[in-house]
Amino acid sequence: MTDRQPPAPNVLRVGFVPGVTLTKWRRIWAERFRQPLEVVEVEQDNQRRALLSDDVDMCFVRLPVDREGLHVIPLYDEQPVLWLSKDHLLAALDEVTADDLADVRVIHDSQPESIELAAYSAAVLRVPMSIARTGSRRDMLYLPVVDAEPTTIGLAWLTDNPNPLIEEFIGVVRGRTVNSTRTTQARGGVESPQRPRKNPAPGGPASKTRGAKRPRRR
């Protein structure tokens, strides 16, 4: 039993895991739609739970994720990096490999306590580049891990979520134009009004041309 009120109609709630930037998509949404877009950051460990518990309608997730009951669209890959203190021995390198990390404590998250450990050279963080950029610190830097598999960001939502704005947001993320066929269908077939073509006024230039007599040949 919960006292949480159901979401207001015509609202789309979008979650995102750390490292995902929604600036472009939020701007396009605001330009095209009057319905509000509610955006909330979701911890990666809770990305699936946020959808199942109806906290969000859609979520930018970091794959892999259990896809049972979900639609998932893979969007883009992320470059893996090593995020570490500028005073760490590995900071002298331009890039790192798995062999370089054999004797190093590697943490695979970006929790505040983990970041503090890395800042004091007690560990290094193996994270996507987007997370290291978002949490940029003057006392830390990041190096590409050249032999590591990239991570992938995807867009997920429940298969039985009836919110009609989901299809609209998919169109925004996939780059559909405002007048694309699928976007128009999702809006009920309402397209942008087109200006009527103007007919030449009676007696205007076109009318005079049609009614003018041909000169006689001499």
Steps between C-alpha positions, in 0.01 A plus 500: 500500500642837405393860534687603187266678264488386137686724257313784342368420150694616197831497687803296397741399777849415375779356712868488413806334649807710591700610197204545264438854374146588393551867409438460126195276535343719769541805278337330201215372718432849637492639145247244375273407788300677767499201736770523767800269506594401855864387520660321796842340552490129586783294648616227264418231756140627506446557127272200447326543835412861415298375202336207678394718794351760264731776621575585136338424164830463316862478606838542335669185628851365488499156343482216571161506671246224556265552204208293626190717473697784342551654159864608462655703218884506499613856424876549520824357643713658772880509512636324812757701695709480814417787736780560747696749706751719320754377757448132417788317332280411201423868441830528310361279221301615196281189502468177695433132436377218721861399567572843650228437758621160618633629834259790546176515697232566238149611597221479242269771627492875563349519847624799707703276732663330200592835347663605827706181507617569146580864583736377774661242265358214708325365189417580139154512344407314183203696364354630172660823378170685536503445877859621537418810295183574694677469835817679388736595786821701499686233695402214266536404134384217277681276251351281225501126567587385151428127531170524691156443353283814479180534695172581325224745587146400408148635542262268686130497593241246614330306220158568654545871575205675329641855508456631142790742544749213503481468121552874466815494712639206303458713190690788660788274606518332159510833321162497328397835362189673624313407178620140471236237426525311829499818709193627315320170552580505872338841521183372338590603147507873571764666289629853501256727315610594151446837343235499226625579152397840382307519174577793270259787546264568207655749268848433638810434293421133442146583399615767259747263340233239434256755365739700286453488121784384278643771277413465133774404263575751231 
